[in-house]
Structures are given as structure tokens and as C-alpha cells.
Amino acid sequence: MLVLFWLQRRRRVRERERFKRQEQRNMRQNEARIRAILENTQVGLLTLDGGGRVEFVNGKALELLGYAEQEMKWMRFVDCFEHKARTRVEATLGREGPVVTLEEVEGGRGDGSVIPVEVSIGTLRLAGGCKRLVTLHDIRFLKRQEAELRQARDRLEERTRDLVATNRRLVREIDEHRGTELALRQTQDELIQAAKMAALGQMSTGISHELNQPLAAIRSYADNARALIGKQRLEDADWNLEQIAGLTQRMAQISAPR
């Protein structure tokens, strides 16, 4: 019996270690998928901790703000903006709820220059807690477009013969801008969905781990009961069966909807 108990205990230890390794592999794979989405998107993306410091920044955001990754790691996010804009950004970071967009904010680059950006700040809810998800969109091109549109409207007053051609160009530019906004929102939705799937995978691994421990114990008690019945030790066999009943009740509680 001692040898059997030792073998069963050794098997349970090996199973726990295997489940733990599988859980770690799943977490690494989920993190790699999320990081790939963040790195390959064409907009600047950052995640902030509860204190508003940068935990993760992708290459597009580094290129946009002109910082090295080591410089931005754990940097206060509001320090990436001009003094006049910091109050707006800080107030938005302290607000819970849906995604909030600041259409034009002056961002301070690492070389001291200023760049206009569109900032979207939302909440990313994960199993380990909530983080702030920030999207940075370079609007220099849009501002140049706006300036060109103003000049075009001035020219339209003097050059009525080019009215139709100019209007078509304006419609095309507006459609391109809408397509850019749609792509940005789709990227945000995909990122949030990937984070949710990572959280579900982690939860599924935890439940599987919780169920496999009682299953291993049930197998052990069933084997013991069969051996005891064969030796006519019915009281001991009955005790093993009671343990099996208790474990099945525990498994029912684990899997019951809450």
C-alpha cells in the first residue's frame, strides 16, 4: 500500500507539473499573439499601468514620438505631451468608461519638436486587472490635407471652371480618411478580442487543472476499492467509495454555473 501510495503521489506530482507547463506555454503563446498584433499595426499603441506609466509601446509609437524603447519604458505617459496638453490627457486617463478620443493634441518628441496627434484612451480588462490602452494617430498628413482643402475652397471662388474636378478630389480624400478611421477601429476591436481570448484560455486551463486533480484521486480510490473488495475488506472499500462520492460532489461544485 505504501508503494502504491508513493506511485500515485508521484503520478499526481507529474500531472501537476505537466499542467503547469501547459499553462505557461498557453500564456506565452497568447502573449506572443497579442504582441504580434501590437507590433504589426500601423498606429501607435501603448498600454499603461494603474499609475499612468508606460508598460508596453510598439514600434510605430516609438517612431511617432521619437523615443527609444528604453527611454519610454515606465515613463509617465503625460510627459509625452506639451505642458498645455498634459491637463487634457491626464483628465482623460482618470476617466473610466468607453473609449475617449482627443482629436488634436500636441505631442512632445524626444528631440524637443512638437507633433500633432490624435489620442484614443480606453480600458483593457484582463484577468490580472485593468490596464489603459492608448492609440496614437499621426494627424500631420490630415492637417496638411485640411490646409489644402482651405486653399482649394479659396481657389474655387475664383476658378469656377474647375469646380467639378475639385469636388471629386475632395470626396475621394474624405473617403480615404473614413477608411483610415475604420481600419483603426477594427484594429482596436481585434486587440481587445485577442485579450479576451487570452483571458478565456487562462481561465479554461485553470478549470482543467482543478478538475484533473479530483479525477486522479477518484482513479486512485477506485483502484483501492477494487483491491479491498477482492480481499473482502468491505469497510475499507466502503470508505474509499465515500471519498469518491465526496470528490464527485466537489467536481460538480467546480463546474456548476455561477
C-alpha positions in Angstrom: 0.0 0.0 0.0 2.8 2.4 0.8 4.4 1.7 -2.6 1.1 2.2 -4.3 0.5 5.4 -2.4 4.0 6.6 -3.3 3.5 5.8 -7.0 0.1 7.6 -7.1 1.5 10.6 -5.4 4.4 10.7 -7.8 2.0 10.4 -10.8 -0.1 13.3 -9.4 3.0 15.5 -9.0 4.0 14.7 -12.6 0.5 15.6 -13.8 0.5 18.9 -11.9 3.9 19.8 -13.4 2.6 18.9 -16.9 -0.5 21.1 -16.4 1.7 23.9 -15.1 4.0 23.7 -18.1 1.0 23.6 -20.5 -0.5 26.7 -18.8 2.8 28.6 -19.1 3.0 27.6 -22.8 -0.5 28.8 -23.4 0.2 32.1 -21.7 3.4 32.6 -23.7 1.5 31.9 -27.0 -1.3 34.3 -26.1 1.2 37.0 -25.2 3.1 36.4 -28.4 -0.1 36.7 -30.4 -1.1 40.0 -28.7 2.4 41.4 -29.1 2.4 40.5 -32.8 -0.9 42.4 -33.2 0.5 45.4 -31.3 3.8 45.4 -33.3 2.3 45.0 -36.7 -0.4 47.6 -36.5 0.1 50.8 -38.4 -0.8 53.1 -35.5 1.0 53.8 -32.2 -0.2 51.6 -29.4 0.7 51.7 -25.7 -0.5 50.0 -22.5 -0.3 51.9 -19.2 -0.4 50.6 -15.6 -2.7 52.0 -13.0 -0.3 54.9 -12.3 -0.3 56.0 -15.9 3.2 54.7 -16.7 4.1 53.0 -20.0 4.3 49.2 -19.7 4.4 48.4 -23.4 4.9 50.6 -26.5 5.0 49.4 -30.1 7.5 50.4 -32.8 5.0 52.8 -34.5 4.5 54.8 -31.3 8.3 55.0 -30.8 8.8 56.2 -34.3 6.0 58.7 -33.9 7.3 60.2 -30.6 11.0 59.9 -31.4 12.0 58.0 -28.3 14.0 54.8 -27.7 12.2 51.9 -26.1 14.4 52.1 -23.0 13.5 55.8 -22.6 9.7 55.2 -22.8 9.6 52.1 -20.6 7.9 53.1 -17.3 7.8 56.7 -18.4 4.8 58.8 -17.3 2.5 58.9 -20.4 1.6 62.5 -19.8 5.2 63.5 -20.1 5.0 62.7 -23.8 2.9 65.9 -24.4 3.4 69.6 -24.2 2.6 71.3 -20.9 -0.7 72.8 -22.2 -1.9 69.4 -23.4 -0.9 67.4 -20.3 -4.0 68.6 -18.3 -6.4 67.2 -21.0 -4.6 63.9 -21.3 -4.3 63.4 -17.5 -8.1 64.2 -17.1 -8.9 61.6 -19.8 -6.7 59.0 -18.1 -8.6 59.4 -14.9 -11.9 58.8 -16.5 -13.4 55.3 -16.6 -15.8 54.2 -19.3 -15.8 53.9 -23.1 -13.0 54.9 -25.4 -12.4 58.7 -25.3 -10.7 60.4 -28.3 -8.8 63.7 -28.1 -8.8 64.8 -31.7 -5.7 67.1 -31.7 -3.1 67.0 -29.0 0.5 68.4 -29.2 2.9 65.6 -28.5 6.4 66.4 -27.4 9.0 64.4 -29.3 12.3 63.1 -27.8 14.3 65.7 -29.9 12.2 68.6 -28.5 10.0 69.1 -31.5 6.2 69.0 -31.4 3.9 66.8 -33.4 0.1 66.9 -33.6 -1.5 63.5 -32.7 -5.0 62.1 -32.2 -5.2 60.2 -28.9 -7.7 57.5 -28.1 -7.8 56.2 -24.5 -9.8 53.1 -23.4 -9.8 50.4 -20.8 -8.5 46.9 -21.4 -9.9 44.4 -18.9 -7.8 41.3 -18.4 -7.8 38.5 -15.8 -4.9 40.2 -13.9 -6.8 43.6 -13.7 -7.5 46.6 -15.9 -5.0 48.5 -18.0 -5.3 51.6 -20.1 -5.0 51.1 -23.8 -3.8 54.2 -25.8 -3.8 54.7 -29.5 -1.8 57.4 -31.2 -2.6 58.5 -34.7 -0.3 60.9 -36.6 -2.5 63.6 -38.0 0.2 65.7 -39.7 -1.0 64.4 -43.0 -4.6 65.2 -42.1 -3.7 68.7 -41.0 -1.9 69.3 -44.3 -5.0 68.0 -46.1 -7.1 70.4 -44.1 -4.9 73.3 -45.1 -5.0 72.2 -48.8 -8.8 72.0 -48.6 -9.0 75.5 -47.3 -6.8 76.7 -50.1 -8.9 74.7 -52.6 -12.1 76.4 -51.3 -10.4 79.8 -51.7 -9.4 78.9 -55.3 -13.0 77.6 -56.0 -14.3 81.2 -55.6 -12.0 82.4 -58.4 -11.9 79.3 -60.6 -15.5 78.1 -61.1 -14.5 76.2 -64.2 -12.6 73.7 -62.0 -15.5 73.2 -59.6 -16.5 69.6 -60.6 -12.9 68.2 -60.7 -12.1 69.8 -57.3 -15.2 68.4 -55.7 -14.4 64.9 -56.8 -10.9 65.2 -55.3 -12.4 66.3 -52.0 -14.8 63.4 -51.9 -12.0 61.0 -52.6 -9.9 62.4 -49.8 -12.8 62.2 -47.4 -13.4 58.6 -48.3 -9.8 57.8 -47.7 -10.0 59.5 -44.3 -13.1 57.4 -43.4 -11.3 54.2 -44.5 -8.4 55.1 -42.2 -10.7 55.6 -39.3 -12.5 52.3 -40.0 -9.2 50.4 -40.1 -8.1 52.0 -36.8 -11.3 51.0 -35.0 -11.1 47.5 -36.5 -7.5 47.2 -35.1 -8.7 48.2 -31.7 -11.5 45.7 -31.7 -9.1 42.9 -32.8 -6.7 43.8 -30.0 -9.5 43.8 -27.3 -10.9 40.5 -28.7 -7.4 38.9 -28.6 -7.0 40.0 -25.0 -10.4 38.5 -24.1 -9.4 35.2 -25.8 -6.2 35.1 -23.8 -8.1 35.6 -20.6 -10.6 32.8 -21.5 -7.7 30.5 -22.3 -6.1 31.1 -18.9 -9.5 30.5 -17.2 -10.0 27.2 -19.1 -6.6 26.0 -18.2 -7.3 26.7 -14.5 -10.6 24.9 -14.5 -9.0 21.9 -16.3 -6.3 21.8 -13.6 -8.9 21.9 -10.8 -10.9 19.0 -12.4 -7.9 16.8 -13.2 -6.8 16.6 -9.5 -10.1 15.1 -8.3 -10.2 12.7 -11.3 -6.7 11.4 -10.5 -7.8 10.9 -6.9 -11.0 9.1 -8.0 -9.0 6.7 -10.1 -6.8 6.0 -7.1 -9.7 5.4 -4.7 -11.5 3.2 -7.3 -8.4 1.0 -7.7 -8.1 0.8 -3.9 -11.8 -0.2 -3.5 -11.5 -2.9 -6.2 -8.5 -4.4 -4.4 -10.1 -4.2 -1.0 -13.3 -5.8 -2.2 -11.2 -8.7 -3.6 -9.8 -9.1 -0.2 -13.2 -8.9 1.5 -12.2 -5.7 3.3 -15.7 -4.2 2.7 -15.5 -1.5 5.4 -12.2 -0.1 3.9 -13.7 -0.4 0.4 -16.8 1.5 1.6 -14.6 4.3 2.9 -12.9 4.6 -0.5 -16.3 4.8 -2.2 -17.3 7.6 0.2 -14.2 9.5 -0.8 -15.1 9.1 -4.4 -18.6 10.5 -3.7 -17.1 13.5 -2.0 -14.8 14.2 -4.9 -17.6 13.9 -7.5 -19.6 16.5 -5.4 -16.5 18.8 -5.4 -16.2 18.4 -9.2 -19.9 19.3 -9.6 -19.4 22.4 -7.5 -16.4 23.5 -9.6 -18.2 23.0 -12.9 -21.6 24.5 -11.7 -22.6 27.8 -13.3 -22.3 30.8 -11.1 
